[in-house]
Amino acid sequence: MTTPAEFYETHRELLDKAIEAAAVRDYWSAYPESPSKSVYGEDAAATGEQAFRALLGSDFPIEVPGATGTISTERSPYGVSLDIRYPRGEPADLIAAARAATPVWQAVGPQGRAGVAAEILRRINARIFELAHAVQHTTGQAFVMAFQAGGAHAQDRGLEAVAVALAESTRIPATTTWTKPQRGGDPLRLAKISTVVGRGVSLMIGCNTFPTWNGYPGLFASLVTGNAVIVKPHPGAVLPLAITVQIAREVLTEAGLDPNLVTLAVEEPGDGIAATLATHRDVRIVDFTGSSEFGNWLEANARQAVVYTEKAGLNTVIVDSTDDYKGMLRNLAFSLSLYSGQMCTTPQNFLVPATGIETDAGHRSADEFGADLSLALDKLLGDPKRAAGTLGAIVNDGVLVRLTEAGDTPGVIHPSTAVTDEQFPEATIRTPVVLRIDAADEKTYTREWFGPVSFVITTESTRHSLDVFRETVRQYGALTASVYSTSQEILAAAREAALDAGVHLSQNLTGGVFVNQTAAFSDLHGTAANPAATASLTDSYFVSGRFFTLQSRYHLAGETNA
Amino acid sequence: MTTPAEFYETHRELLDKAIEAAAVRDYWSAYPESPSKSVYGEDAAATGEQAFRALLGSDFPIEVPGATGTISTERSPYGVSLDIRYPRGEPADLIAAARAATPVWQAVGPQGRAGVAAEILRRINARIFELAHAVQHTTGQAFVMAFQAGGAHAQDRGLEAVAVALAESTRIPATTTWTKPQRGGDPLRLAKISTVVGRGVSLMIGCNTFPTWNGYPGLFASLVTGNAVIVKPHPGAVLPLAITVQIAREVLTEAGLDPNLVTLAVEEPGDGIAATLATHRDVRIVDFTGSSEFGNWLEANARQAVVYTEKAGLNTVIVDSTDDYKGMLRNLAFSLSLYSGQMCTTPQNFLVPATGIETDAGHRSADEFGADLSLALDKLLGDPKRAAGTLGAIVNDGVLVRLTEAGDTPGVIHPSTAVTDEQFPEATIRTPVVLRIDAADEKTYTREWFGPVSFVITTESTRHSLDVFRETVRQYGALTASVYSTSQEILAAAREAALDAGVHLSQNLTGGVFVNQTAAFSDLHGTAANPAATASLTDSYFVSGRFFTLQSRYHLAGETNA
């Protein structure tokens, strides 16, 4: 057995560094993103893949309170048979078990809880290859991306949440003294004790595309602030979170704690267990990543809980001018192609003035820009092997349906085509579709087309682009925005429009940084300033709603009772 | 003109000290609570009273957007004619003016806003005598209490909110650089800018009893985080907030800012302007102190806003044993009498075992405890002058009605009597009523009897008291709780019960600290852990919902575009 305090001592230096990194916000990472042997060891890749393979077609080894039978709902976008069976728990049993586990967890205190969380993350990192395969075959992310975004970066986001939660929940010291001078008498003296108390049972509802990256912040923020967490994965992406829960339970047990502080809640599609759990009176925190429809429903109906959502919106690029046209096109093509645009951060709407744009390669009309972007896509995705590595696979039929619908819409300038992957011939892989439409065609582009669908939208001018940007993001939300301009004036106007619209802004990205990526410890991901989210990873609002600080006070011995 | 940056420089040292004090949580105060000449100057008292008298029967000098006529709603519990007329603004105009004022305020940044806020507080403090009279004659607080709680302590709570808001909104640096090493190449380098953006128009709904103390935290927290604030006083206590708004507008104007960042919204009782404003789509923050009924309504209906409430509950004292019986009785009698129990923190329910309690004055049965408490009240309030100075006056008819109802209920052990004040013979002053009832009589004591009404409730044992405490506070909420016991075991059990019930706890207060008082920079006031409130003054949750941090990022010159 290792006590929570011992885990804290083990990871104290890391936690201190993480807290400092979240304050400084320069580049910092705790978990290497390179899957190379020099980093993770000679056998790590093979061992991880073996561990993943061993899970296929079997009963996933995990205990669930009130288990009644098993379910198996996952399907690999790469065509590999998964057939993993998970025990299903009854919502009432899951909640009862979470509540029963909480008092002892509360008594552990913030540092001990952060120590346990850091140990969970250490063991998650130790199984990063296994997890990468799990992410790849549930989300359709290509392996390297699954390793990075689903592995190292998700772990960094998890550690960031641990750090911010630990910092915020310890801002008021656990014990203090209060000494108030009294005129002509001994001072009044009190001892004061501050105790962090979790809000209540926490529910984390995972998504199909980024189960770990989007799931870890809420999971770890809730844990560290003293709550038990029920993890409800998307039926299409259970395994990455099942492994996570398994690891958490293993560490909790080793720390002498109740493993039911973290439980797995699986369901058949349509069971509606998320809604049942989220509206239960004892569930006091809900984290959700997914559709605007269900996210808005949760915000409206999970009234007994604080609800942190990350939904969807109209990610927008304002194209005005550039002094690196090639770099811009290469950057944009990659942003559209990465994981087939199945990121909540992928640009959808490109606003381009009808009069065209000025570039270092000369003036380009809106049509020419569209053609050049299409060429850049073809160049990036010309080699099937490289294309597969960038695009990953299409995660589910919903995306395919939208892709087909977009392809049948007038204005296609880059049609989507199928790509064959050597390693996984059954994989469903498609290149992005790009359409050219007019700013007047609001109906089309103010809808969110999650997946590899984007629009080159012709506006009257960059000023008009900024207006469209401001209005559409205000109304429909966005997780990302970017602008390309050589004019300081336009850049300033774009920054102002982004503040108005309430969205983070990237300017002139032409190199190795992409608008769809945010870095833990430096970039906030999402913001409640527009309708696309109520969560921002990871600011103090994201953690401070998860706990209360309760105080007690008493006279210190030696005080004169005036 | 003095710029916000200049105000920040002027008050920087104070703000730094306040931030540190909020972190250390020892005794600290910025505004002296003593009305003595040696502190505030020879003429301050007379000048302040003169300024207050000059306002009576006149049009209060303040501009209000969209003003249409005036209203006059206040009535002094001390019987002095007030007849002050305030201009009434239309809700739509107030909101439009607030919105129009916001963009420039946002651009000022957190430090400049904190500087302006600190200057507002400085000028409020300079008018502390005038404000004390205003508080006295609207709330019924006796003068010294009005000076302290309504003056210095309210200002301290305001500064605390400024400090916590400034600290939380600057945790993410305004500008940073991000440098990520690249294998075999120049690092990726980005500049990042973080901008604090207010959530939107803020509405502060004041209460009748503590317009400044309960109002300042929300007002200043919203201001510093970049929001315009509409101040809607209780119709019975307009003047203290009207003076506050007047001062705020004066400082804002002097800083070259739009005074409509802080506006006054008065109404006739029953106009329902608070509900209209609170549910307007552009009002995004609501602060409320008052009845559970309207507070719960706001939480349920002001869905577009983040809602911070301080409502009411069952403040409970668990009496088990004491080694300072006299001190305990004196302390409790004062707690019940201070401002006639018209504090949201005044104890209502005393849980006493039927078997009696052990004290340094011997065993006392529950009946004897009730009789001794009554005697202690009589002793404290025996001298009319001293009684008036402690009790203050009854704030409104609602309190009188409950007092009469309680007096007509079986079990009265200390009847309420009228007290005559020499200085204000018209004042409505009453001593507290105390009733003795059984724990089975839940219907009576689980109702909140705001005012000088309390119950000695006989339980089976202290364990039973703790159960009643835990269950009633969990269900009905509480702002305070206290316990008297000489047993470490009972104290530990009481602490645990308080954590379970979600309420702050005072232990064995027998001296000059009272359960109804909380000190800024040290004690949290209220907690969202039970139904009595969603606000806690001032933790990070109280400020972090009032703003968003939006980021922009761009490549730093010299980067290789990989």
Interface residues (C-beta under 8 A of the other chain):
Chain A: A23 V24 R25 D26 Y27 S34 Q106 E168 R171 I172 P173 T176 T177 W178 T179 K180 P181 Q182 R183 L188 L190 K192 I193 S194 T195 V197 R199 A300 R303 D324 G327 R495 A498 L499 G502 V503 H504 L505 S506 Q507 N508 L509 T510 G511 G512 V513 A519 S522 D523 L524 T527 A528 A529 S536 D539 S540 Y541 S544 G545 F548 T549 L550 Q551 S552 R553 Y554 H555 E559 T560 N561 A562
Chain B: A23 V24 R25 D26 Y27 S34 Q106 E168 R171 I172 P173 T176 T177 W178 T179 K180 P181 Q182 R183 L188 L190 K192 I193 S194 T195 V197 R199 A300 R303 D324 G327 R495 A498 L499 G502 V503 H504 L505 S506 Q507 N508 L509 T510 G511 G512 V513 A519 S522 D523 L524 T527 A528 A529 S536 D539 S540 Y541 S544 G545 F548 T549 L550 Q551 S552 R553 Y554 H555 E559 T560 N561 A562
